[in-house]
Amino acid sequence: MAILRSVGARPATILGLLVVEAGTLTAAGAVAGYVLAHAALFGLRGYVDARFGLYLAVDAPTLREAATLAVIVAAGCIAGLLPGWRAYRMSLADGMTVRN
């Protein structure tokens, strides 16, 4: 972050970068988890039906599931505010000093 600050990035830019990174990672994880869970349900549907007599319905995403994923992504962005705020408050000298 100090290097970005040394080449002219404003503190608000650093904050925005960290929040966007957290949101992007959260969104990628949420979508990957959703896809993998539905793939597992689809793949195990026949086994569970034959073994236990339960039918696992694999339907298209509902509005409630989409809203849940949106809340998860928003929580990830909010979680990214903490390191972003810390980077926002750090001065350029704080990031450039060598610590042992």
MDAnalysis code that builds the backbone (N, CA, C; Angstrom):
import MDAnalysis as mda
import numpy as np

u = mda.Universe.empty(300, n_residues=100, atom_resindex=np.repeat(np.arange(100), 3), trajectory=True)
u.add_TopologyAttr("name", ["N", "CA", "C"] * 100)
u.add_TopologyAttr("resid", np.arange(1, 101))
u.add_TopologyAttr("resname", ["MET", "ALA", "ILE", "LEU", "ARG", "SER", "VAL", "GLY", "ALA", "ARG", "PRO", "ALA", "THR", "ILE", "LEU", "GLY", "LEU", "LEU", "VAL", "VAL", "GLU", "ALA", "GLY", "THR", "LEU", "THR", "ALA", "ALA", "GLY", "ALA", "VAL", "ALA", "GLY", "TYR", "VAL", "LEU", "ALA", "HIS", "ALA", "ALA", "LEU", "PHE", "GLY", "LEU", "ARG", "GLY", "TYR", "VAL", "ASP", "ALA", "ARG", "PHE", "GLY", "LEU", "TYR", "LEU", "ALA", "VAL", "ASP", "ALA", "PRO", "THR", "LEU", "ARG", "GLU", "ALA", "ALA", "THR", "LEU", "ALA", "VAL", "ILE", "VAL", "ALA", "ALA", "GLY", "CYS", "ILE", "ALA", "GLY", "LEU", "LEU", "PRO", "GLY", "TRP", "ARG", "ALA", "TYR", "ARG", "MET", "SER", "LEU", "ALA", "ASP", "GLY", "MET", "THR", "VAL", "ARG", "ASN"])
u.atoms.positions = np.array([
    [0.811, -1.174, 0.000],
    [0.000, 0.000, 0.000],
    [0.870, 1.259, 0.000],
    [2.002, 1.159, 0.692],
    [2.900, 2.313, 0.743],
    [3.458, 2.626, -0.640],
    [3.687, 1.607, -1.429],
    [4.201, 1.843, -2.778],
    [3.151, 2.556, -3.620],
    [1.907, 2.139, -3.498],
    [0.844, 2.844, -4.217],
    [0.747, 4.294, -3.762],
    [0.879, 4.499, -2.458],
    [0.836, 5.871, -1.935],
    [2.015, 6.682, -2.457],
    [3.186, 6.052, -2.585],
    [4.377, 6.789, -3.030],
    [4.284, 7.206, -4.488],
    [3.486, 6.498, -5.285],
    [3.334, 6.888, -6.693],
    [2.097, 7.750, -6.913],
    [1.467, 8.167, -5.816],
    [0.408, 9.165, -5.950],
    [-1.004, 8.724, -5.665],
    [-1.201, 7.495, -5.221],
    [-2.564, 7.054, -4.914],
    [-3.049, 7.740, -3.643],
    [-4.267, 8.195, -3.672],
    [-4.860, 8.837, -2.497],
    [-5.297, 7.778, -1.495],
    [-5.431, 8.161, -0.240],
    [-5.909, 7.198, 0.765],
    [-7.284, 6.621, 0.427],
    [-8.166, 7.432, -0.136],
    [-9.497, 6.938, -0.512],
    [-9.399, 5.897, -1.625],
    [-8.420, 6.036, -2.506],
    [-8.221, 5.048, -3.571],
    [-7.790, 3.713, -2.979],
    [-6.893, 3.752, -2.011],
    [-6.437, 2.529, -1.342],
    [-7.607, 1.865, -0.627],
    [-8.409, 2.652, 0.074],
    [-9.592, 2.126, 0.753],
    [-10.523, 1.452, -0.247],
    [-10.776, 2.124, -1.358],
    [-11.652, 1.557, -2.388],
    [-11.102, 0.276, -2.981],
    [-9.809, 0.229, -3.223],
    [-9.192, -0.983, -3.768],
    [-9.362, -2.172, -2.823],
    [-9.175, -1.947, -1.544],
    [-9.299, -3.042, -0.585],
    [-10.748, -3.505, -0.438],
    [-11.681, -2.587, -0.471],
    [-13.098, -2.966, -0.368],
    [-13.535, -3.722, -1.626],
    [-13.108, -3.253, -2.786],
    [-13.457, -3.951, -4.031],
    [-12.823, -5.336, -4.073],
    [-11.584, -5.450, -3.609],
    [-10.930, -6.760, -3.571],
    [-11.687, -7.722, -2.653],
    [-12.073, -7.250, -1.482],
    [-12.821, -8.101, -0.554],
    [-14.165, -8.509, -1.154],
    [-14.833, -7.573, -1.800],
    [-16.119, -7.888, -2.427],
    [-15.981, -8.876, -3.572],
    [-14.941, -8.709, -4.372],
    [-14.714, -9.617, -5.498],
    [-14.406, -11.030, -5.020],
    [-13.545, -11.136, -4.020],
    [-13.221, -12.457, -3.477],
    [-14.441, -13.113, -2.840],
    [-15.239, -12.326, -2.134],
    [-16.443, -12.867, -1.516],
    [-17.429, -13.326, -2.570],
    [-17.610, -12.525, -3.617],
    [-18.539, -12.897, -4.687],
    [-18.076, -14.161, -5.398],
    [-16.781, -14.260, -5.676],
    [-16.257, -15.458, -6.338],
    [-16.456, -16.692, -5.463],
    [-16.206, -16.557, -4.173],
    [-16.401, -17.678, -3.254],
    [-17.858, -18.075, -3.123],
    [-18.747, -17.092, -3.065],
    [-20.176, -17.379, -2.938],
    [-20.707, -18.081, -4.182],
    [-20.320, -17.589, -5.346],
    [-20.781, -18.214, -6.593],
    [-20.194, -19.611, -6.747],
    [-18.905, -19.767, -6.444],
    [-18.281, -21.093, -6.541],
    [-18.931, -22.073, -5.566],
    [-19.209, -21.640, -4.357],
    [-19.873, -22.500, -3.379],
    [-21.267, -22.893, -3.817],
    [-21.988, -21.932, -4.367],
    [-23.348, -22.212, -4.844],
    [-23.318, -23.231, -5.985],
    [-22.416, -23.022, -6.932],
    [-22.318, -23.928, -8.085],
    [-21.877, -25.318, -7.643],
    [-20.879, -25.402, -6.766],
    [-20.413, -26.705, -6.301],
    [-21.481, -27.436, -5.490],
    [-22.229, -26.716, -4.678],
    [-23.293, -27.347, -3.894],
    [-24.383, -27.908, -4.807],
    [-24.762, -27.140, -5.819],
    [-25.785, -27.642, -6.735],
    [-25.261, -28.783, -7.607],
    [-23.995, -28.737, -7.962],
    [-23.415, -29.845, -8.721],
    [-23.386, -31.115, -7.881],
    [-23.045, -30.984, -6.599],
    [-23.052, -32.149, -5.705],
    [-24.459, -32.687, -5.522],
    [-25.443, -31.804, -5.361],
    [-26.831, -32.258, -5.247],
    [-27.274, -32.986, -6.512],
    [-26.905, -32.427, -7.651],
    [-27.284, -33.049, -8.917],
    [-26.599, -34.405, -9.088],
    [-25.323, -34.479, -8.705],
    [-24.581, -35.729, -8.855],
    [-25.016, -36.815, -7.885],
    [-25.409, -36.442, -6.689],
    [-25.796, -37.421, -5.674],
    [-27.292, -37.708, -5.643],
    [-28.040, -37.058, -6.490],
    [-29.496, -37.213, -6.475],
    [-29.921, -38.654, -6.690],
    [-29.329, -39.332, -7.652],
    [-29.690, -40.721, -7.934],
    [-29.318, -41.657, -6.797],
    [-28.142, -41.474, -6.232],
    [-27.691, -42.317, -5.123],
    [-28.586, -42.146, -3.900],
    [-28.885, -40.931, -3.549],
    [-29.714, -40.660, -2.370],
    [-31.122, -41.198, -2.583],
    [-31.627, -41.094, -3.801],
    [-32.967, -41.619, -4.098],
    [-32.991, -43.134, -3.992],
    [-31.974, -43.796, -4.543],
    [-31.942, -45.258, -4.509],
    [-31.649, -45.793, -3.104],
    [-30.764, -45.142, -2.393],
    [-30.336, -45.640, -1.086],
    [-31.319, -45.302, 0.041],
    [-31.829, -44.070, 0.031],
    [-32.649, -43.607, 1.149],
    [-34.095, -43.297, 0.772],
    [-34.397, -43.300, -0.502],
    [-35.756, -43.002, -0.946],
    [-36.115, -41.526, -0.866],
    [-35.105, -40.669, -0.878],
    [-35.342, -39.223, -0.835],
    [-35.048, -38.622, -2.192],
    [-35.931, -37.756, -2.651],
    [-35.715, -37.079, -3.922],
    [-35.152, -35.693, -3.646],
    [-33.990, -35.403, -4.199],
    [-33.364, -34.091, -4.045],
    [-33.679, -33.247, -5.269],
    [-34.464, -32.229, -5.079],
    [-34.818, -31.351, -6.195],
    [-33.701, -30.334, -6.404],
    [-33.257, -30.221, -7.637],
    [-32.254, -29.220, -7.996],
    [-32.942, -28.257, -8.942],
    [-33.318, -27.110, -8.402],
    [-34.064, -26.123, -9.169],
    [-33.184, -24.938, -9.530],
    [-33.741, -24.074, -10.343],
    [-33.060, -22.828, -10.681],
    [-32.986, -21.946, -9.438],
    [-32.031, -21.048, -9.400],
    [-31.904, -20.174, -8.228],
    [-33.166, -19.334, -8.019],
    [-33.552, -19.208, -6.782],
    [-34.723, -18.399, -6.454],
    [-34.286, -16.988, -6.080],
    [-35.252, -16.114, -5.945],
    [-34.973, -14.739, -5.556],
    [-34.404, -14.686, -4.145],
    [-34.864, -15.571, -3.281],
    [-34.362, -15.612, -1.911],
    [-32.890, -16.017, -1.881],
    [-32.500, -16.989, -2.697],
    [-31.097, -17.403, -2.755],
    [-30.226, -16.284, -3.304],
    [-30.724, -15.577, -4.310],
    [-29.970, -14.453, -4.869],
    [-29.813, -13.345, -3.831],
    [-30.856, -13.098, -3.060],
    [-30.775, -12.083, -2.007],
    [-29.784, -12.506, -0.926],
    [-29.768, -13.793, -0.592],
    [-28.822, -14.289, 0.404],
    [-27.381, -14.111, -0.089],
    [-27.134, -14.426, -1.353],
    [-25.789, -14.233, -1.907],
    [-25.413, -12.754, -1.920],
    [-26.379, -11.880, -2.197],
    [-26.105, -10.438, -2.188],
    [-25.748, -9.961, -0.780],
    [-26.430, -10.472, 0.226],
    [-26.116, -10.105, 1.609],
    [-24.732, -10.609, 1.990],
    [-24.370, -11.797, 1.534],
    [-23.041, -12.346, 1.823],
    [-21.958, -11.480, 1.193],
    [-22.177, -11.057, -0.054],
    [-21.195, -10.207, -0.726],
    [-21.101, -8.845, -0.028],
    [-22.235, -8.306, 0.405],
    [-22.215, -7.034, 1.138],
    [-21.445, -7.179, 2.448],
    [-21.619, -8.307, 3.127],
    [-20.874, -8.546, 4.370],
    [-19.376, -8.638, 4.089],
    [-19.016, -9.238, 2.968],
    [-17.601, -9.297, 2.597],
    [-17.022, -7.913, 2.333],
    [-17.806, -7.049, 1.694],
    [-17.352, -5.669, 1.463],
    [-17.201, -4.923, 2.775],
    [-18.138, -5.131, 3.685],
    [-18.045, -4.477, 4.990],
    [-16.830, -4.992, 5.752],
    [-16.548, -6.286, 5.636],
    [-15.365, -6.842, 6.288],
    [-14.088, -6.261, 5.697],
    [-14.103, -5.896, 4.429],
    [-12.947, -5.275, 3.797],
    [-12.718, -3.841, 4.230],
    [-13.712, -3.242, 4.894],
    [-13.546, -1.871, 5.364],
    [-12.510, -1.748, 6.484],
    [-12.384, -2.775, 7.310],
    [-11.437, -2.688, 8.439],
    [-9.986, -2.550, 7.969],
    [-9.475, -3.448, 7.126],
    [-8.101, -3.220, 6.646],
    [-8.005, -1.994, 5.736],
    [-9.091, -1.700, 5.033],
    [-9.088, -0.505, 4.192],
    [-8.982, 0.763, 5.014],
    [-9.704, 0.826, 6.122],
    [-9.645, 1.989, 7.003],
    [-8.260, 2.124, 7.627],
    [-7.669, 0.996, 7.979],
    [-6.310, 1.027, 8.549],
    [-5.320, 1.563, 7.509],
    [-5.428, 1.092, 6.274],
    [-4.542, 1.577, 5.214],
    [-4.829, 3.050, 4.916],
    [-6.063, 3.465, 5.041],
    [-6.439, 4.858, 4.813],
    [-5.774, 5.779, 5.833],
    [-5.712, 5.314, 7.073],
    [-5.175, 6.147, 8.143],
    [-3.649, 6.128, 8.215],
    [-3.011, 5.121, 7.613],
    [-1.544, 5.048, 7.667],
    [-0.929, 6.140, 6.802],
    [0.133, 6.732, 7.303],
    [0.851, 7.706, 6.497],
    [1.839, 6.972, 5.597],
    [2.355, 7.677, 4.647],
    [3.324, 7.086, 3.720],
    [4.565, 6.635, 4.484],
    [4.999, 7.387, 5.467],
    [6.197, 7.030, 6.239],
    [5.980, 5.736, 7.035],
    [4.757, 5.491, 7.519],
    [4.476, 4.261, 8.256],
    [4.705, 3.020, 7.396],
    [4.353, 3.106, 6.151],
    [4.487, 1.948, 5.273],
    [5.885, 1.755, 4.725],
    [6.685, 2.797, 4.721],
    [8.019, 2.712, 4.130],
    [9.110, 2.390, 5.149],
    [8.796, 2.379, 6.438],
    [9.816, 2.084, 7.442],
    [10.064, 0.583, 7.513],
    [11.302, 0.217, 7.762],
    [11.686, -1.176, 7.882],
    [11.513, -1.610, 9.328],
    [10.816, -2.709, 9.534],
    [10.595, -3.221, 10.881],
    [11.241, -4.588, 11.001],
    [11.877, -4.839, 12.123],
    [12.535, -6.131, 12.347],
    [11.774, -6.949, 13.317],
])
